[in-house]
Structures are given as structure tokens and as C-alpha cells.
Amino acid sequence: MTRALMIQGTGSDVGKSLLVAGLARAFTRRGLSVRPFKPQNMSNNAAVTADGGEIGRAQALQARAARVPPSVHMNPVLLKPQSDVGSQVVVQGRMIGTAKASEYQSWKPRLMASVLDSFERLSAEADLVLVEGAGSPAEVNLRRGDIANMGFSRATGTPVVLVGDIDRGGVIASLVGTQAVIDADDAAMIRGFIVNRFRGDPSLFSDGMALIAERTGWAPLGLVPFFPDAARLPPEDALALDAPDAHRAAGVPLVAVPVLPHIANFDDLDPLRQEPGVTVTFVRPGSPIPADAALIVLPGSKTTIDDFAFVQAQGWDIDIRAHVRRGRPVLGLCGGYQMLGRTIADPDGVEGAPRTLPGLGLLDIETVMRGEKRLIAVTGATSRDGLPFSGYEMHVGDTTGPDTRKPLLRFADGRPDGAVSADGLVAGTYVHGLFSDDRQRAAWLARLGAPPSLDSYETGIETVLDRFADHLEAHLDCDRLLALADPQRRPGTV
């Protein structure tokens, strides 16, 4: 049996994803073959895999930390929310349907077979599988049929380490309280705990660590100090958008990004957010798009028509048209590209009820939602100046019209992508990850009058992963974590 260890949390956004990434890099550097695994994830931030599917963005980062290509088996069940009560269900990289939350509960037993299949495949090729839970095991109302936390742990005999976030407060109650509400057999799967994101003098919480250990019987495995550079790693979901925008220095160009209800792959903007020469602001509902924005970026969307109706309800369509009249550029990415056209049609109900909606009309194009989702890594060059790019496609829909004859990009195989308006102010593309390419980002910075960055975005991610692994090695008992994962120590399965 391969060594396996599951990292669960007392709640969402306690740092599970980054802890798994950091541990994956730490144990990989020790010479182990590591694979990340998340049985079930819910996120509209997805990544294309080497085997032609899609998984949660966090698992792609974890694969990178383990220095292996991302695989659909690292996240066998991905839920992509389309509304407040329903999601697309992606299984082993491919969408199998759409389910409301209540309906999804009945799907779980048959989805467990895919989860266990993927886990076995990864286990066969690895020395260690690091498993990430979802949400919290304390959500006992969802325990029946669970495939994401204790249901998976007990089905496979995988021991659990529980993570609490002290930065949000109440960490003692959240850890001790989790044991109080979960089933005793589930609690027995938890072998230790970690307190994450501590600020200040660690000695001030030594009594707290001892109290948690005494009340729960779980081993204290480490108090992890807050790691500021974690913000430089790609975020998993829209919770990251709740963070305040960076302070804007005088004279620095502003990039405005409207926050759509079903915003997708917003990590496209991360490389720009890290540039000191520009300020990226995410425009929240109820606020106008700043009139002094140098660039508006319409981001990706899981439900383009619904989200464009929201754009109109916010009055952002008026702001965007005024921005263009002032002679300033707009860039649409994937769903945002579709919104820039004359019409968006969904005759087959791919994203909801069948309907057609007028778009912004800033590009002479029209989009029809149809066909298989395109999931592929791509390279090529910009049509105007031949500047190379790399990225990936992840979209449903065919876009046609006169402006597509002036494509923004051209792929290495000669296919055109995107469109540019006659005056050159408005452009759109289906390619994600454009700003991660240092060459493309430098060109957009120059267009905005911002100084070029001297840093490579991709190299920066590698540096942060190594530094975070060092951080965890210094503050966690990594030897004990590895020992807990030993198959000889694993509990029996249920």
C-alpha cells in the first residue's frame, strides 16, 4: 500500500490547499514521488490537464509543487457552480451533467466509484499521496454519502490531519468542536492537528496547543506562522477576491475587473496584480467601474448570459461603453470575450434555459453556445506583431463575425483566435493564462505606459513554492506526518 495522508480543515479557506502544495514540494525534495489528490472540489477556477481534461486550479498548483504533470485523477469530481443551487458536475475531467445541490446528494454513491478508481491509479504510481479534504468534516448534515472528507478517509483507511486557522479567530473551539460533533469512528481517523496562519510570538499559544491536544487526544503537529508570500500563488476560488485591493500610488495605471457572480479563471489576472507598475482593482457589485481606468478586463464566466445580464443590472455596460468612447482599451477573456459581441445565444440550454441576449456590441461578432468544451494547452503569437504566447483554452461556444477576421492571436497550428475592433481599442480571446506569459504581460504593460517587470512570473511561483516548503519544514513535524502516512499505521477501512 502506498503511503497516504489526508489534510482536512475545520472550515473552508483555512489553508488546506496551500499546505498540501507546500508539503508536496517538501516531500518531493526529499526524493519521494508525490501525487496530490482531492476527491471532490467546488471551483470555477479550473486548469487543463496533460491528459485532456480539467481539474481544480489548486490541484494543478499542487501537481506543479510535486513536479509532475496535472492529471484528471488528481481531482476526480469537480463541481462548477452555475447558480446558487446548482453546478456542472465534472468527473475525471469531463462534464457528465448538471445537478442541483439537493439532487447531487443522490449522485454521491456512484461518484465514489470514480473517486476510488482515481485514488488507486495515483497510488500505483506514487510513494505518497497527499489528499485534500473539502469544506469541513464538521458539516455533519452532509456526512451521509460523503465522498470528500470522512467518507473517503474511512473508505480507504487514510489517516487525517485537521487544520485550523487561527487568523480568523476561535481556533481552539473550531478544532475541539469538530471532534465534539463528528461521529466517534470518524474522529478516530484524525491523528493530529495543525494550527495555521499564526501571527506573533509562538510561545503565547503553547498553552493553546496543549489544551487542544488534551481535549482531543490528537497529536500537535505544528503551529505554522503566517506566510505573506502565499498571496503570490494562484488562488483556488472566489474567496480570494474578498481581499482588499492593493493601495494605488499616484500616477499608476489602473486595471479594472468587474466581479461577475460566476467569475471563472480569475487567476488570469494574478500576474498583473503582482506588477508594481499597475494597480488591479476588482470592481464589486454596487460600485461603478472607475472612470480613470486605463484598461478594463472582462474576465471569464461560467454562465456568460446570466453574468452579462448582471453586468447590465449593475450599469457596468454603460461604464464600459463610456470607457471606449474615451479612447481606452477593453480586453475580454473567454466569457468576457463573448460579452463584447453583438449577441450571445444558447439555443440548446448549455448554460441554463435556452435564450439569446444582446451583448455589448463593441466587437462585430456573435457567439452560439454549442459543441464540446475545448480543453487544450496552446502556443502561438499575436497577429499584429508576432509576439509569442502560451496559455490554454477552456470554453464552450463558437464565435464568428467580421471582427474575427482580425484575430488577436494565431495558434502555432495556424488557427486564428479572438477578435479586434476596427479602431483597435477592443479585443477578445479564448486563451487563458495570457498574462502569465512574461512576453505578453510586458507588451500590455507597455501599452498602459507602465514600466516592464524584471521578474518572471513562472519563476516567481517556483521560488515561493520552495520557500513555503522551507517554511513548513521549519514549523511542522514533517517526519511525523510522513510516519502517519505509513500504510503499516493506517486504520482499517469501512
N, C-alpha and C positions, 0 to 999 in steps of 0.2 A: 504494500500500500504506500502511495506517495504521501509525504507529509502535507498536511493542510491545516490552516488556521483561519478562523472567521473573525473579522472585525465588525462588531455591531456597535450601534450608538444609542444613547438614551433619547435621541431625537434626530430630526433632520438637521443638516448643516452643522454638525459637531466636529467635522474634520475627518470623517472616515475615509473619504476618497483620497485625500492628500496623504493621510497616514499610510494607506496601502501603497500609494505611489512611492513614498519615501522608503518604506520597508522593502518594496520590490527592488529599488536601486541598491539599498544597503546589502540585501542578501545576494543580489546578483554580483555585486563587487566581491563578495566572499567566495565566488566561484560556483554558486548554485544556479541551476536552471529554474527560473521562477515564472509562474503564469498568474496573472490577475484573473479574478472571476467574480461576477456579480450576477446572481441568479435572475433577479428582476430589477429593472431600473425604470424610472419615470423621468424623462427629459426630452425636450425638443432641441437640445444641443447634441447632435449626433456626429459620428465620424464614419467615413468609408473605410472598410477593412480590405486587407490584402486578398481575401477570398470572395470579394464582390458583394458584400452585404453592408449593413450598418449596425453600429452599437453606440452606447452612450459615450459621450466625449471623455468622461472620466476614465473609462476603461481603456480608451486609446492612449491617454496620457500614462496610465499605469503600465500598459504594454511597452510604451517608449521607455519608461523607467526601468523595465526589466530587459530592455534591449532586444525585444522580439517584435515581429510584425503583429498588428492587431488582427484578431480573428473574431468571427461571429460567435464562436463558442465562449468567448470571454464575457459575453452579456447575452445569454440565450433568449431572454424575454425583455423587450424594450417597449415601454408604453409611451406614446407620443400624444400628449393631451391636445384634443381638438375643441373641447368645450369644458365647462366647469364640471360636467358629469360624465364625459366620455373621452376615450382615447383610441388611437390606432394601436393595434397590437402587432408588434414585430417579433417573430420567432426565428431564432437562428439566422438573423439578418434580413428576413423577408416579411413583408406585411401579410398577415393572414386574415385581417378583418378589423372591424371597429366594434367596440363594446362599451356600453355604459358601465359605470362603476358597479352597480348592483348586479348586472349581468356577468361582469368579469369574474365575480366570485365563483360562479359555476364552471368557469373555464379552467380554474387553477389545477384541479386534479390531472387533467390531460396535459397541461403545460409542464407539470412536474416531470413527466417522462422526458421532455426535451431538455429540461434543466439538468437532470441526472445524466443524460446522454452527453451533453456538452462537458459536464464536470469530469466524466470518465475519460473523454477524449483528451482534455488538458492534463489530467492526472497521468495519463500514459506517456506524456512527453516531457514531464517536469519532475524536478526534485522537490519542489514546494509549490503549492497552490495557495495564494492569499485571497481569501473570499471576503467580499464586502457585503454587509447587510444593507437593508433599505429601510428608511424611517426608523422605527424603534420596535423592539420586541414587547415593549410595554403597551402597545396598541392591541391589547388582548381581545378586543372586539373583532379583530381581523385574524385571530390565530387559527381558526378553523380553515383548513385547506391551505395554510400559509406555505409559500414556496420561497420567500425572500429572507426570512430570519430563522426562527427556531424550527419551523417545519423542515427547512433544508438541513439545518445543523443536525437534527435528530435522524433524518432520513439517511444521512451519510456518516454520522458519528463524528462530525467535525467540531472540535472544541472552539469555544467562543471567548474572545476578549471584548469587554464592554468599555466604550469610550464615553466620557462625559466632558462637556465644555464648560470650564469654569468662567470663561469670559462673559457668558450670558447670565451667570448667577445661578444659585441653587443647585450646585453640582452634587453636594452631598445627598440632598433629597432626591435628585434625579437618579443617582446610582442606587442608593438604598431603596428608594421607592420602586425602581424597576424590579428588584428582587421580590418586593412585597406583593406585587400584583401579578407576576407571571406564575405559571404552573411550576410546582416544585421540581418536576422532571426536566423542565426547560431550564430552570435556574441551575440545575446540576451540570448543565453543559457549559456554563460560564466558569472559566478557570482563573480569570484575573481581570483587572481593570486598569485603565489609563485615564488620567486627568489631563485634558488638552488645553492649550492656549492660556497658560498661566502668565500673569504679569506681576513682576515684583520679586521679593525675596522668597525663594522656595522654602526656606526654613519656617516661614509663617504658616505654611499649610501642612507641615509634617504631622501635626495632630489630626488634621482633617483626613489625611491618607490613612492614618492608623485607625481612625473611627470607622471609615468606610470598610476597611479590611475586617475589623472586629464585628461589625454589624452583618456583613455579607458572607464572611469566610472566604472571600476571593483574594487572590494574591495581588498586592500593589506592584504594578509593573513599570510605573514611571509617571513623573509629573513633567509634561512637555511645555517648556516656555513658548510664549507667543513667537511666531516666526514671520516677521513682516514681509519677507520676500515671497511668501506663499501667494501674495496678490499678483505676482508676475507669472503665475502658472495659469493655464486655461481653466476657467470656471466650469462647473458642471451644469448649473441650472440658473434660472432667472432670479434666485435668491441673491446672487452676486450683484444684481442691478440695484439692490437696496442700499448698497454702499454709497456714501456721498461722493459727488464728483470732485475731482481734483481742483484746487484753487487755481483760478485763471490769472496769470500775470498780464499786466498791461501790454497791449500790442501783440499778444499771441493769438494766432488764428484759431477760431472756434469751429469745431466739427459737431453738428447737432444730429442726434439719432433719436427719432421718435420711438418710444417704448410701446410696442404693439401687444395686445393681450396674449397672443400666441407667438411671440417673437421666437425665432429659431436660429440656431447657429450664430448667436450674437457674439461668440468668441472671435468672429471675423474682425471685430473692432479692437480686440485686445492689443495687437501690435501698435496701433495708433495711440491707444490710451497710455502706452508706456513711453511715448515720444515726448521729450521735454519741450519741443518746439511747437506743439499744438495742444489744445485742450479739447477733450471729447466730453460732451455733456449728453446724458440720456434724458430726453425730454419726457417727463412723466405726464400722465393724464391730468387734464385741468390746467396745464401750463402751455403757453404759446411757444412755437419754435422761435428762438431768439432772432430778431431782425438783423443782427450783426453777424450771423453765422457765415463763415467763409465757405462751408460745404455742408450740405445736408446729405446724409446717408440713410436711405430707406432699407432697413435690414430684412433678413429672411423671415418668413412666416409659415406656420404650419397650416393655417387656413386663410389663404390670401383674400378671398372675397369678404369673409367676416371681418378680417383685420382692416381691409380698406374701408368698409362701412364705418368702422371705429375711427379711422383717420378722418373721415368726413364729419362724424359726430363731434370730434374734438376741434374742428375747424382747421386742422393741420393742412388739409388740401389747399385752403386759401393762403396759408403761410408759405407753402411750397411754391405755389404759382407766383406769389409776390417776390419770393427769393429769386426765381428765374428772371422775372422782369427787371430785377436789379442787376442782372448780368452775372449771377453767381451760380456755380455748378451744383448739380444733383447727381448722385450715384445710387442706383438701385441694385441690390444684391438678391438674386433668386426671386422670392416672393415680392420683394421691393421693386425689382425689375418689372415684374408683371403688372404691378400697380401703376407704373409710369405710362402704360399704353392707353389706347382708346377704349378697349373693352376687355373684361375678364369673364370668360364663360366656363361654366361647369355643367354641361348638359347631362352627364351621367351621374352626377352627385358624388364625385370622387372625394370632395372635402366637406360634404354636407348635402343639404337639399339642392336639387338641380336649379340653376338660375344663371343669369347674366347681369353684370353690373358695369356701368361705365367707369373707366379708370380716370387718371389724371389728364390724359391726353397730351402729355409732354413728349411722348415718343409716338411716332406713327407706326404702331404695332398693335396686334391683338393676340390674346392668349386663350387657348382652349385647353382645359384640364382633361387630359386623356393619356392613354398609353402607360407602359410600365415605368416605374420610378427608375431614373438613371442614377447609378451609383458607381462612380469610377474616378480614379486619380487622373489628372490631366496636366499636360505641359503645353507650352506654345509661346506665342509672342503677341504683343499688342499690334493691331493692324496699322496704326498710324506711324509708329516709329520703330517697330520691330524689337521692342524691349521684351526680353524673356520673362516668363512667369511660370509658376507651378501652383497647383491647387487641386480641388476636387469638385465634381458635380454630384448633387443630391437633389433631384427635383422631379416633379410630375408636371407635364404641360408642354404644349407646342406653341411657340411664339413665331408669328410671321408678320410681314408688313414691309413697306418701303424702307423704313429705317434699319431693318436687319441687313439691308444691302450695304450698310456702312457699319460692319461689326466692330465691337470694341476689341475683341480678341480673335485670334485664329489659332486653333489647336495644331499640335505637331503633325497630325494626320491631314491637315488642310481644311478641316471643318471650321466654319465661322461660328462665333458665339457672341450674343449680345447685340446691342444697337447703340447708335449715337445720333443725336438730333442734328438737324441741318446746321444749326448755329454752334454745335459742339459743346453746349452747356449741359446737356442732359445725356446720361449714359446708363446702360444697364448690362448686367451679365448674370449668367447662371453659375459662374465659378465662385466657390467659397475658398477662403484662405488666401485671397489675393494680397492682402496687406502683410501676411506672414512672410511673403517673398520680399527680401530686402530691396531688390531692384525696383519692384513695383511701388513699394512704400516710399522709397526715395523720390520716385517720379511724382507721386501725389503730393508729397511734402513740398517739392519744388513748385508745383502748380499753385499751392496755397501760400507761397512765399515764406515757407518755414525752412530752417536750416536742416540739412540732411543728418540723419543719425550716423554715428560712428560705430554703433553696436549692431551685431547680428541678432535678430530675434530668436532664431532657432538655436544658436549657440548659447544665448542667454538662458533658454529653458534648460538646456543640459547643465549649465553651471548651477542653476537654482536647484535642480534635482540632486546634484552631487552634494551641495551644501546642506540641503534638507536631510539627506541620508546621514551626513556627518552629525547633524543636529539630533537626529533620532538615536544614533549610536551612542551619543554622549548622555542622553537623558532617559532612554528606555533600557530595560534589561533585555537586550536583543537575544542573548544566549538563552535566556529562559523562554522567550517567545518561541524560539526555534525548537526548544525541548518540548514545549506544549504541543507543537505541531507533529511531533514524532508519532507515527502510527501505532507504536507499541503502547503509547499513553492515551490513545483515543478511546472515548467511551464506545459502548456498543450502540448499534443503530436501532432505530424504531421504525 
